[in-house]
Amino acid sequence: MNKEASVLERYSEGAQEQQPELCCPVDYDRSLLALLPQEIIEKDYGCGDPSRYVKEGDVVLDLGSGSGKICYMAAQLTGEAGRVIGVDMNDDMLDLARKYKPEMAKKLGSDRVEFLKGQIQDLALDLTATEAYLANHPVTDFRSLSEFKAWQEKQRREKPLIPSDSIDLVVSNCVLNLVDDQEKQQMIEEIFRVTKPGGRIAISDIVSDEPSPESMKTDPELWSGCISGAMTEQAFLQAFIDAGFAAVKLDKWGNEPWRTVEGIEFRAVTVTACKPENSKCLDYGHAVVYRGPFREVHDDEGHVFPRGERIAVCERSYRLLMGGFYADQFIGIAPRKQSSPRAWCHPSGTRRSPAETKGGRHEGSTSDASCC
């Protein structure tokens, strides 16, 4: 079975005629939907609402943007200072989304949404440029194939579709499961590549409680229907951790399975995370206090935070922990007067004495959804 071909065919049909079986019930913000053409709403297929994580001024990337619904919702939240990029590989869906660009630009007050043709597992390669190259340089033998591969690598390097470290928020709504299993980790590494240090992700997708057997994976109806390509709950989270993301969290969890096939439960979830800053780890005298309720917690970098203890952290870790996704878990204590920066060499779990932190600025929880 050619999985990519089955996905293209299924979603081309979805662009022509509404396919209710491709989407889960989702409670979208009706005030954001009010601005959208009905055709975009009817022919959008998803399992969550990642638009709720958008902040004013964000550069947002929507993976598998389909009819453009999430893009046009996000554009209302970014304001004129932000912009939204949708990436999809399906021409029919791209045509549908672009059909309403002039109308939506007028409603939004500016043209801040664009739709690009690409594969979400290879966000560096521009498929529109690729098709133009192939039209002028058909691949007919090994030499022309080698030249095509060399051209692709040059394009990725010199003219990437989505540049590295360029996106404030990456969102997606039920498309990661449509990518072949052999390319899923590459896809998540691509998400990490394009996200800015300090940027965030909000990925709504379908996960399973058990692995799907090969007999289900080779069923084109189940694969293109966002079922058999779903990763397990644990594997989905671990893939983002392995790529380098921090604060990886199951922020939304479907109480009821969307579907149960051969005894396997498939449910909608939304995973949030952020990309840590790549600055040096320097000690300026910061501390954090883990609020509880657990006796202690461990982060993905091996740090330990016992409940109620003033734990020494470097400035980079401090910004990460107090920036949003962790903020309601910790009390931050910024030094009253910053010491000269010292290379971080404290063992995990090192306490700051009260004498070191007296008079420091205390920071509590915040509703701000930023990361680092």
C-alpha positions as CSV (number, residue, x, y, z in Angstrom):
1,M,0.0,0.0,0.0
2,N,1.3,3.5,-0.9
3,K,0.3,5.3,2.3
4,E,1.1,8.8,1.0
5,A,-1.0,8.2,-2.1
6,S,-4.0,7.0,0.0
7,V,-3.7,10.2,2.2
8,L,-3.5,12.4,-0.9
9,E,-6.6,10.8,-2.4
10,R,-8.6,10.8,0.8
11,Y,-8.0,14.5,1.5
12,S,-8.5,15.5,-2.1
13,E,-12.0,13.9,-1.7
14,G,-12.3,15.9,1.5
15,A,-11.6,19.1,-0.3
16,Q,-14.3,18.4,-2.8
17,E,-17.0,17.0,-0.4
18,Q,-17.3,17.1,3.3
19,Q,-16.0,13.9,5.1
20,P,-17.5,13.8,8.6
21,E,-15.7,10.6,9.5
22,L,-12.3,12.3,9.3
23,C,-12.8,14.6,12.3
24,C,-13.6,14.4,16.0
25,P,-16.1,16.7,17.8
26,V,-14.1,19.8,18.9
27,D,-15.3,22.8,20.9
28,Y,-13.8,25.6,18.8
29,D,-14.0,29.3,19.8
30,R,-17.1,30.4,18.0
31,S,-16.0,34.1,18.0
32,L,-13.0,33.0,15.8
33,L,-15.1,30.8,13.6
34,A,-17.6,33.7,12.9
35,L,-15.1,35.4,10.5
36,L,-14.5,32.2,8.4
37,P,-16.3,31.1,5.2
38,Q,-18.5,28.1,5.8
39,E,-16.7,26.0,3.3
40,I,-13.5,26.3,5.2
41,I,-15.2,25.2,8.4
42,E,-17.1,22.3,6.8
43,K,-14.0,20.9,5.0
44,D,-11.6,21.1,7.9
45,Y,-10.6,17.8,9.6
46,G,-9.1,17.7,13.0
47,C,-9.2,16.4,16.6
48,G,-8.3,19.5,18.7
49,D,-7.9,23.2,18.8
50,P,-4.3,24.3,18.9
51,S,-5.2,27.8,18.0
52,R,-6.0,28.5,21.7
53,Y,-2.2,28.6,22.4
54,V,-1.5,31.5,20.0
55,K,-0.2,34.8,21.4
56,E,-0.2,38.2,19.9
57,G,2.8,38.8,17.7
58,D,3.5,35.1,17.2
59,V,4.9,33.7,13.9
60,V,2.8,30.5,13.7
61,L,3.4,27.4,11.6
62,D,0.4,25.1,11.0
63,L,1.5,21.6,9.8
64,G,-1.0,20.0,7.4
65,S,-3.0,23.2,7.2
66,G,-5.8,21.7,5.0
67,S,-8.7,24.1,4.4
68,G,-6.9,26.8,6.4
69,K,-9.3,26.9,9.3
70,I,-6.7,26.9,12.1
71,C,-4.5,29.4,10.1
72,Y,-7.3,31.9,9.8
73,M,-8.3,31.4,13.4
74,A,-4.7,31.9,14.5
75,A,-4.3,35.0,12.4
76,Q,-7.0,36.7,14.4
77,L,-5.0,36.1,17.6
78,T,-1.6,37.0,16.3
79,G,-2.7,40.5,15.4
80,E,-1.0,42.6,12.7
81,A,2.4,42.1,14.4
82,G,2.3,38.3,13.8
83,R,1.9,36.1,10.8
84,V,0.7,32.5,10.0
85,I,2.2,30.0,7.6
86,G,0.3,26.9,6.6
87,V,2.1,23.9,5.0
88,D,0.3,21.1,3.2
89,M,1.2,18.7,0.4
90,N,-2.3,18.4,-1.1
91,D,-3.0,20.7,-4.0
92,D,-6.8,20.5,-3.6
93,M,-6.6,21.6,0.0
94,L,-4.1,24.3,-0.8
95,D,-6.4,25.6,-3.5
96,L,-9.3,25.7,-1.0
97,A,-7.3,27.5,1.6
98,R,-5.9,30.1,-0.9
99,K,-9.4,30.6,-2.5
100,Y,-10.4,32.7,0.5
101,K,-7.1,34.6,1.1
102,P,-8.3,37.9,-0.4
103,E,-11.5,37.8,1.5
104,M,-9.8,36.9,4.8
105,A,-7.1,39.5,4.3
106,K,-9.8,42.2,4.0
107,K,-11.6,40.9,7.1
108,L,-8.3,40.6,9.1
109,G,-7.1,44.1,8.0
110,S,-3.9,42.7,6.5
111,D,-2.6,39.8,4.4
112,R,-0.8,37.9,7.2
113,V,-1.5,34.3,6.2
114,E,0.3,32.3,3.5
115,F,0.1,28.7,2.4
116,L,3.1,26.7,1.1
117,K,3.4,23.3,-0.5
118,G,5.6,21.0,1.5
119,Q,5.8,17.8,3.4
120,I,5.8,18.1,7.2
121,Q,8.5,15.5,7.5
122,D,10.8,17.6,5.3
123,L,10.1,21.3,6.1
124,A,13.2,22.5,4.3
125,L,12.1,21.3,0.8
126,D,9.8,23.5,-1.2
127,L,7.6,21.2,-3.3
128,T,6.5,24.0,-5.6
129,A,10.2,24.6,-6.5
130,T,10.7,20.9,-6.8
131,E,7.9,20.4,-9.3
132,A,9.2,23.3,-11.3
133,Y,12.7,21.7,-11.4
134,L,11.3,18.3,-12.4
135,A,9.3,19.9,-15.2
136,N,12.5,21.3,-16.7
137,H,14.8,18.5,-15.7
138,P,13.0,15.2,-16.0
139,V,14.6,12.3,-14.1
140,T,15.2,9.7,-16.8
141,D,18.4,7.9,-15.7
142,F,20.8,7.6,-12.8
143,R,22.8,10.7,-13.7
144,S,19.6,12.9,-13.8
145,L,18.6,11.3,-10.5
146,S,21.9,12.1,-8.9
147,E,21.6,15.7,-10.2
148,F,18.1,15.9,-8.7
149,K,19.2,14.7,-5.3
150,A,22.1,17.2,-5.4
151,W,19.6,20.0,-6.3
152,Q,17.3,19.0,-3.4
153,E,20.2,19.2,-0.9
154,K,21.2,22.6,-2.2
155,Q,17.6,23.8,-1.9
156,R,17.3,22.6,1.7
157,R,20.5,24.3,2.6
158,E,20.2,27.6,0.7
159,K,16.5,28.1,0.2
160,P,14.6,26.2,2.9
161,L,10.9,26.3,2.8
162,I,10.8,27.0,6.6
163,P,14.1,28.3,7.9
164,S,15.7,27.0,11.1
165,D,14.8,28.8,14.4
166,S,12.1,30.9,12.7
167,I,8.8,29.9,14.3
168,D,7.3,31.1,17.7
169,L,4.6,28.5,17.8
170,V,4.2,25.3,15.7
171,V,0.7,23.9,15.7
172,S,-0.9,20.9,14.0
173,N,-4.3,19.3,14.0
174,C,-4.5,15.6,13.4
175,V,-1.9,15.1,10.7
176,L,1.3,13.7,12.3
177,N,-0.3,10.2,12.3
178,L,-0.6,10.4,8.5
179,V,3.2,10.3,8.1
180,D,4.9,7.0,7.5
181,D,6.3,5.4,10.6
182,Q,9.8,5.4,9.2
183,E,9.7,9.2,8.9
184,K,7.9,10.2,12.1
185,Q,11.0,10.9,14.2
186,Q,12.5,12.9,11.3
187,M,9.2,14.9,11.2
188,I,9.4,15.7,14.9
189,E,13.1,16.6,14.5
190,E,12.1,19.0,11.7
191,I,9.5,20.6,14.1
192,F,12.4,21.1,16.6
193,R,14.6,22.6,13.9
194,V,12.2,25.3,12.8
195,T,11.1,26.3,16.3
196,K,12.9,29.3,17.8
197,P,14.8,28.8,21.0
198,G,12.2,29.7,23.6
199,G,9.4,28.8,21.1
200,R,6.5,26.5,21.7
201,I,4.5,23.7,20.1
202,A,0.9,22.7,20.5
203,I,0.1,19.5,18.6
204,S,-3.3,18.0,18.5
205,D,-3.3,14.4,17.3
206,I,-4.7,10.9,17.7
207,V,-2.8,8.4,19.9
208,S,-3.4,4.8,20.8
209,D,-3.2,2.8,24.0
210,E,-1.6,-0.1,22.2
211,P,0.5,-0.5,19.0
212,S,-1.5,-1.1,15.8
213,P,-0.8,-4.4,14.2
214,E,0.6,-4.5,10.7
215,S,-2.7,-5.7,9.3
216,M,-4.3,-2.4,10.3
217,K,-1.3,-0.3,9.1
218,T,-1.7,-1.7,5.6
219,D,-5.4,-0.9,5.5
220,P,-5.7,2.3,3.4
221,E,-9.0,3.3,4.9
222,L,-7.7,3.0,8.5
223,W,-4.4,4.8,7.6
224,S,-5.8,7.7,5.8
225,G,-8.6,7.9,8.4
226,C,-6.0,8.9,11.1
227,I,-6.3,5.6,12.9
228,S,-3.6,3.0,12.2
229,G,-0.8,5.5,11.8
230,A,-1.3,6.8,15.4
231,M,1.6,6.5,17.8
232,T,1.1,5.0,21.2
233,E,0.6,7.5,24.1
234,Q,4.1,6.8,25.5
235,A,5.9,6.9,22.1
236,F,4.3,10.2,21.1
237,L,5.6,12.0,24.1
238,Q,9.0,10.3,24.0
239,A,9.5,11.3,20.4
240,F,9.3,15.0,21.4
241,I,11.6,14.4,24.4
242,D,14.1,12.6,22.1
243,A,14.1,15.5,19.7
244,G,15.1,17.9,22.4
245,F,11.9,19.6,23.6
246,A,11.3,20.5,27.2
247,A,8.2,20.8,29.3
248,V,6.5,18.0,27.2
249,K,3.0,17.7,28.5
250,L,-0.3,16.0,27.7
251,D,-2.3,19.2,28.0
252,K,-5.6,17.8,26.6
253,W,-6.8,14.2,26.8
254,G,-9.9,12.8,25.3
255,N,-12.0,11.2,28.1
256,E,-13.6,8.9,25.7
257,P,-11.9,7.1,22.7
258,W,-12.7,8.6,19.3
259,R,-12.7,5.1,17.9
260,T,-12.0,1.6,19.2
261,V,-10.7,-0.8,16.5
262,E,-9.7,-4.4,17.3
263,G,-9.8,-3.6,21.0
264,I,-7.3,-0.7,20.6
265,E,-8.5,2.7,21.8
266,F,-7.7,5.7,19.7
267,R,-8.2,9.1,21.4
268,A,-7.5,12.8,20.7
269,V,-4.8,14.5,22.7
270,T,-3.0,17.9,22.6
271,V,0.7,17.9,23.5
272,T,2.5,21.1,24.4
273,A,6.2,21.7,24.8
274,C,8.9,24.3,24.3
275,K,12.4,24.4,22.8
276,P,15.0,25.3,25.4
277,E,17.3,28.3,24.8
278,N,20.8,27.4,23.6
279,S,22.5,29.9,25.8
280,K,25.3,29.0,28.2
281,C,24.4,27.7,31.7
282,L,25.6,30.5,34.0
283,D,25.0,30.9,37.8
284,Y,23.8,34.4,38.8
285,G,22.3,33.3,42.1
286,H,18.7,32.3,41.1
287,A,16.6,29.7,43.0
288,V,13.3,28.0,42.5
289,V,11.0,26.3,45.0
290,Y,8.8,23.4,43.8
291,R,5.3,23.9,45.3
292,G,4.2,20.3,45.5
293,P,2.1,18.2,45.8
294,F,4.6,15.5,45.1
295,R,7.6,14.9,47.4
296,E,10.0,15.7,44.5
297,V,10.0,16.0,40.8
298,H,12.7,15.4,38.1
299,D,12.9,17.2,34.8
300,D,14.2,15.8,31.5
301,E,17.7,17.2,32.1
302,G,18.1,15.3,35.3
303,H,17.5,18.1,37.7
304,V,15.8,17.2,41.0
305,F,13.4,19.6,42.8
306,P,12.3,18.5,46.3
307,R,9.1,20.0,47.6
308,G,9.5,23.3,49.4
309,E,13.3,23.5,49.0
310,R,15.2,26.5,47.6
311,I,17.1,24.8,44.7
312,A,19.9,26.6,42.9
313,V,19.4,26.9,39.2
314,C,21.3,28.6,36.4
315,E,19.7,31.7,34.7
316,R,18.7,29.7,31.6
317,S,16.9,27.1,33.7
318,Y,15.3,29.8,35.7
319,R,13.8,31.5,32.6
320,L,12.6,28.1,31.4
321,L,10.9,27.2,34.7
322,M,9.3,30.6,35.3
323,G,8.3,31.3,31.7
324,G,4.9,29.6,31.3
325,F,4.6,25.8,30.9
326,Y,6.2,25.1,34.3
327,A,5.3,28.4,36.0
328,D,2.4,27.2,38.1
329,Q,4.6,24.5,39.6
330,F,7.4,26.7,40.9
331,I,8.1,29.9,43.0
332,G,11.0,31.7,41.5
333,I,13.5,33.8,43.5
334,A,15.6,36.1,41.5
335,P,18.6,37.6,43.4
336,R,18.3,41.0,44.8
337,K,21.6,41.8,43.3
338,Q,22.9,39.6,40.6
339,S,26.3,38.1,41.2
340,S,29.0,38.0,38.5
341,P,28.2,35.0,36.2
342,R,29.9,31.8,37.1
343,A,30.1,28.7,35.0
344,W,27.5,26.3,36.3
345,C,29.0,23.4,38.2
346,H,26.5,22.7,41.0
347,P,25.3,19.1,41.4
348,S,21.6,18.5,40.8
349,G,19.5,19.3,43.9
350,T,21.9,21.9,45.3
351,R,20.2,24.2,47.8
352,R,20.5,27.9,48.0
353,S,20.8,29.1,51.6
354,P,18.2,31.6,52.9
355,A,21.1,34.0,53.4
356,E,21.8,33.9,49.6
357,T,18.2,34.6,48.6
358,K,17.1,37.2,51.2
359,G,15.6,40.2,49.6
360,G,15.3,38.5,46.2
361,R,12.4,39.2,43.9
362,H,9.8,36.4,44.2
363,E,7.8,35.3,41.1
364,G,4.7,33.3,41.4
365,S,2.6,31.5,38.8
366,T,1.4,33.2,35.7
367,S,-1.3,32.5,33.1
368,D,1.1,33.6,30.3
369,A,1.6,30.8,27.8
370,S,5.1,31.7,26.8
371,C,7.9,29.3,27.3
372,C,11.5,30.4,27.9
